[in-house]
Amino acid sequence: MKLFYLQKELTSPQEASVDIYKASKKAYNNALQHKEYQIIADLWKNCMNSYLTVRKFQGHPSTCKLLNEWHPLMEKKNMMLLTAEWREKNPPPPKQVPKAAPVARSSNSNVEKQPQAQNKGKGKAPATNPCSQGYRMPWKMYFRWPEQ
């Protein structure tokens, strides 16, 4: 006797939850690598919300597979990471501050700075004369019918 499994289609909330989980898992691993604790805490919230949504649909084979790999990730790693004791043992690496480029300064203090004209408006340089922008057809030229 053969048993047939009736496969249910994923609804849009289920698909969204699965996508959130997959994205969260990838981001979680990156955050874990760089010891970004706030990101990990936010991901924990995201994952748990998705988990609660997906848990309603446990009958679907892909959902069951998803939950099986999800549980160990959520329960062990996240709870361990968010404890103060674990943070003390694994401090995050110091963030590197980019050094500013040295500014060239004039040794001559008598040189006055030229006042710069403020170019307010649409971010374009002002035209030197109106003709330099090219010839523009008068608007009536666009609406003329060809003469017969």
C-alpha positions as CSV (number, residue, x, y, z in Angstrom):
1,M,0.0,0.0,0.0
2,K,1.4,3.4,-1.0
3,L,1.0,6.5,1.2
4,F,0.5,9.8,-0.5
5,Y,1.5,13.0,1.2
6,L,-0.8,15.9,0.4
7,Q,1.6,18.8,0.0
8,K,0.2,22.2,1.1
9,E,1.2,25.3,-0.7
10,L,3.0,28.0,1.3
11,T,0.9,31.1,1.8
12,S,2.4,34.5,1.5
13,P,2.9,35.0,5.3
14,Q,4.7,31.6,5.5
15,E,6.9,32.5,2.5
16,A,7.7,35.9,4.1
17,S,8.6,34.2,7.4
18,V,10.8,31.7,5.7
19,D,12.6,34.5,3.8
20,I,13.0,36.5,7.0
21,Y,14.5,33.5,8.7
22,K,17.0,32.8,5.9
23,A,18.1,36.4,5.8
24,S,18.3,36.6,9.6
25,K,20.4,33.4,9.8
26,K,22.9,34.9,7.3
27,A,23.0,38.2,9.1
28,Y,23.3,36.4,12.4
29,N,26.4,34.6,11.3
30,N,28.0,37.8,10.1
31,A,27.1,39.6,13.4
32,L,28.5,36.7,15.3
33,Q,31.7,36.8,13.4
34,H,32.2,40.6,14.2
35,K,30.7,40.4,17.7
36,E,28.0,43.0,17.0
37,Y,25.8,42.5,20.0
38,Q,23.0,45.0,19.2
39,I,22.5,43.4,15.7
40,I,22.4,40.0,17.3
41,A,19.7,41.1,19.8
42,D,17.6,42.6,17.0
43,L,18.0,39.5,14.9
44,W,16.8,37.4,17.9
45,K,13.6,39.4,17.9
46,N,13.1,39.1,14.2
47,C,13.8,35.4,14.2
48,M,11.5,34.7,17.1
49,N,8.6,36.6,15.4
50,S,9.1,34.7,12.2
51,Y,9.5,31.5,14.2
52,L,6.1,32.1,15.9
53,T,4.5,32.7,12.5
54,V,6.1,29.6,10.9
55,R,5.3,27.3,13.8
56,K,1.6,27.5,13.0
57,F,2.3,25.7,9.7
58,Q,4.4,22.7,11.0
59,G,2.6,20.2,8.7
60,H,4.4,21.5,5.6
61,P,7.6,19.5,4.9
62,S,9.8,22.5,4.2
63,T,8.5,24.2,7.4
64,C,9.4,21.2,9.5
65,K,12.9,21.1,8.0
66,L,13.2,24.8,8.7
67,L,12.2,24.5,12.3
68,N,14.6,21.6,12.9
69,E,17.6,23.7,11.9
70,W,16.2,26.8,13.6
71,H,15.8,25.5,17.1
72,P,19.5,24.9,17.9
73,L,20.5,28.2,16.4
74,M,17.9,30.2,18.4
75,E,18.1,28.3,21.7
76,K,21.8,27.8,22.3
77,K,23.8,30.5,20.4
78,N,21.5,33.5,21.0
79,M,20.8,32.9,24.6
80,M,24.5,32.3,25.2
81,L,25.5,35.5,23.3
82,L,23.2,37.8,25.1
83,T,24.5,36.9,28.6
84,A,26.8,39.4,30.3
85,E,29.3,36.7,31.3
86,W,29.8,35.6,27.6
87,R,30.3,39.3,26.6
88,E,32.9,39.8,29.2
89,K,34.9,36.8,28.0
90,N,34.6,37.8,24.3
91,P,34.9,41.6,24.0
92,P,34.2,43.1,20.6
93,P,37.3,44.1,18.6
94,P,38.1,47.9,18.7
95,K,36.6,49.7,15.7
96,Q,39.2,51.3,13.5
97,V,38.7,55.1,13.1
98,P,39.8,56.3,9.7
99,K,42.6,58.9,9.9
100,A,41.9,62.3,8.4
101,A,44.2,63.3,5.5
102,P,46.7,66.0,6.6
103,V,45.6,69.5,5.5
104,A,48.2,71.5,3.6
105,R,48.6,74.9,5.2
106,S,50.3,78.0,4.0
107,S,53.2,79.2,6.1
108,N,52.6,82.8,4.9
109,S,50.1,84.4,7.4
110,N,49.9,87.6,5.4
111,V,47.9,85.8,2.6
112,E,44.2,86.6,3.0
113,K,41.6,84.1,2.0
114,Q,39.5,85.0,-1.0
115,P,35.8,85.2,-0.1
116,Q,34.0,82.5,-2.0
117,A,30.8,83.4,-3.7
118,Q,27.9,81.3,-2.5
119,N,26.2,79.6,-5.3
120,K,22.7,79.1,-4.0
121,G,20.1,77.5,-6.2
122,K,19.9,74.3,-8.1
123,G,23.6,73.2,-7.8
124,K,24.6,74.6,-11.2
125,A,27.3,77.1,-11.8
126,P,25.9,80.4,-12.9
127,A,26.2,81.0,-16.7
128,T,28.6,83.8,-17.7
129,N,26.1,85.2,-20.3
130,P,22.7,84.0,-21.4
131,C,23.7,83.1,-24.9
132,S,26.3,80.5,-23.7
133,Q,23.5,78.0,-22.8
134,G,22.6,77.4,-26.4
135,Y,19.7,78.4,-28.6
136,R,16.3,77.6,-27.3
137,M,13.3,77.5,-29.7
138,P,10.4,79.7,-28.8
139,W,7.4,77.6,-27.5
140,K,5.3,78.5,-30.6
141,M,7.7,76.7,-32.9
142,Y,6.7,73.4,-31.3
143,F,3.1,73.8,-32.2
144,R,3.2,74.9,-35.8
145,W,1.7,72.6,-38.5
146,P,3.7,72.1,-41.7
147,E,2.4,74.5,-44.3
148,Q,0.7,73.0,-47.4
